[in-house]
C-alpha cells in the first residue's frame, strides 16, 4: 500500500505541545453539541477531550484510529506490496453500512498518505456522507513534519490542542493546497481555510 515515505531527515529533542484558538472548532461547537442527533466519524486516536466535546449532544461517535492501520511502521508492511489498498481501507474502517455521517474528523492524517490513498479513503467514506457533511482537517505549515501524526483534540471553548513527539525521523511536508485536497476527495468542496499563527492551517470541507 503506497503511503508517505519515511526518510530520516533530522532529529529533535522533547515533545511539542501547542494550543490554538480554532475558528473551525468554534464553528463545530455552534453546530453540533446540542439537542440534535448526529453521527461523527473520528479518524484519529481516542481522546477524552474530543469525546467530551460531544458529551452534551445526542451525537454518536465512531472512533477508527486510522493511523494504526494505514500508517504502520515499515517493517509491518513488508511483504504487502501486492495488497489491494482499497481492501486495506475497507478492513480498517469498522463502521457499518447504515452509518450516515454529519462530521468527519481527519486531523493531520492526510499529510501522511499518498494522494491516491486519500482518494480511495474519501471515496469510501463519501458513501456514508450526507449532503452538507463537514470534513475537518489540519496541516502543519512547516517544511518538515514529525514522522508520525500528532495527537489532536478539541474543546467546546473553540480550542485545538496539538501534541507530537518530534524526536526521531522527520519527513517532508507535502503541503497540499486546497485545490489538491479537493482533487483527492470527490464530492467535498472547501468552505473555510484558517491560518493558526505561523505553525498550523485548518480546513473545513462540505460534502455536496
N, C-alpha and C positions, 0 to 999 in steps of 0.2 A: 504494500500500500504506500503510495507516494506521499510522504509528509515532509515537513520542513527539514532541511539539512541541519545537523547539529555540529557545526565546525567549532573547534576550540579556538576562541579568539583572544579572550582576556579573562582575568580573574579579579574579583573584588572581595573585600572583607566586610562581614557584617550584614544583617538583614536591612531591608528598606521598608519603611512603614510610612505611608502618606495618607492624609485626609484631604478630600476636595469638597468644596461646595459644588454640587452637581445639578445643573438645570434639568437634566433628563430625569434624575431621581425625583426631583421636585415635581415634575410633570406626572410621573408614575404614582407618586404619593397622592396626588389630587384625583387621579383617575381610578386607581384600583382599591386601596384599602377603604372599606366601607361596607354597606349592607348588600351590595350586589354580588352575585355569584360570578366567578371567573375561573379559568384554568391557566396555570402558569407553568411553562417548561423552563427549568433552570439547568443549563448545560454544564454548570460548574460543580464544584465540590459542595457538600452540605455545609451550611453556615447558619449558626444560630441567629445572627443579626438579620439575615435575609428572610429566614422563616418568620422572625418577629415582625418584619415589615408588613407581612400579610396576615398577621395574627388576629387583627381586628376585623377581618373580612370573611366572606364565605368562599374565598379562593381555594382551589385545590392545587397543591404544588407538586409537580413532578421533578425530582432531582436526579439527573443522569450521571453526573461526574464523568463527563465525556473524556476528560484528559487521561484517565486511567486506561481507556480503551484505544483511543486514536493516536495518542502521542506517547506511546510506550517507549522505554529505553531501547536503543538499537539492538541489544543482544536478545530482547524478547521478540524482535521482528525477523530475526534471521530465519531463512527458510520460508518466508511468507511472500516471496516475490510473485508467486502465481495466485495469491489470494485475491478474490474479487473485492475491490474497495466498496462497492455498493452493498455486498453481503456483510462486510465488516460493520458498516454503518447500521444496517438493519439489525444485526445481532447486538450491537452496542446499546441501542435505544430500546428501553424496556416498556414504554407506554403502549397501550393497546390501540386498536384501530378506531375506537369510539372517541378518543381524546380530540377535543377541539380547543385549540389554544387562543387565548386573548393576548398573551405576552410571552415572548421568548427572551431569555437572558443568555446572551452569548459571551459576555465579558470580553476578555482579550484572546480567546482561543483561536480566532481566525488568523491571527498573526503567526500561529504555529502550524498552519496547514497550507498545503499547496492549493492554489485556486481550484483545481479540478476536484479536490476532496471537499472543499467548501461547497462547491456547486452540487455535488452528489448529496451532501448532508442537507442542504437547504431545500433541495428538490424533494427529499424525503419528508422533511419537517413541514414543508409547504402544503403537503396533502392533508395535514391536520390543522391548518390555519383557516381562520375566517377572514372575510374582507374587513380590513381595519386592524387585524392583529399587529401588535407592535413588536419590534425586534430591537433590543438594546445591546450595543457592543461598545467596547472601548479599544483604544490603541495607544501605545507609547509613541511619543514624537521623536525619540532619540534614534540615533543611527544604529545602535546595538540594543538588544533586549536580553534578559536572562534566558538561560537555556530551557526553562520551564515556565508555564503560565503563572501569573500572580494569583494569590488568593484575594478575591474581591468580594466585598459585602456592601450593603446599603442600609440606610436607616430612614425612618419616616420624616426625619428633620431635613431631608434633602442632602445628606452627606454620603459620599462614596469613599470607602476605605480600601486602600491598596496595600498589600503586603507581599513582598517577594524576598527570596534569598539570592542575592547576586553572586554569591560565591560559586565558583565553578565556571564551566564554559558558557560563553555568550554566543549569540547568533546574530546575523544581520537582520535588521528590521525591514520587512517588506514594504512598510509604509503605503498600504493600499489606499488609493484615492476613493472618494465616494462613487465615482463612475465605475472604477474597477470592482468595488464591492457590489454595486448593483448588478454588474455583469455576471457575478458569481452566484447571485441569489434571485433566480427567476421569480417574478411576481412582487418583489419587495422594492419600494421606492423610498428615497431619503426624505424624511420630514424635517429633521433638525441635525445640525452638527455644532458642537460646542468645544472650544479650546479651554482646557482647565490649566491655567498657568502656562508654564513652558515645558511640562512633562507629559501631559495626557490629553487625549482628544476622545470625545464620546459621540456616538451616533444613535439616532432613533430612526428606524425604518418602519414603514407601514406596508402590510400585505394588501395587494389590490386584487 
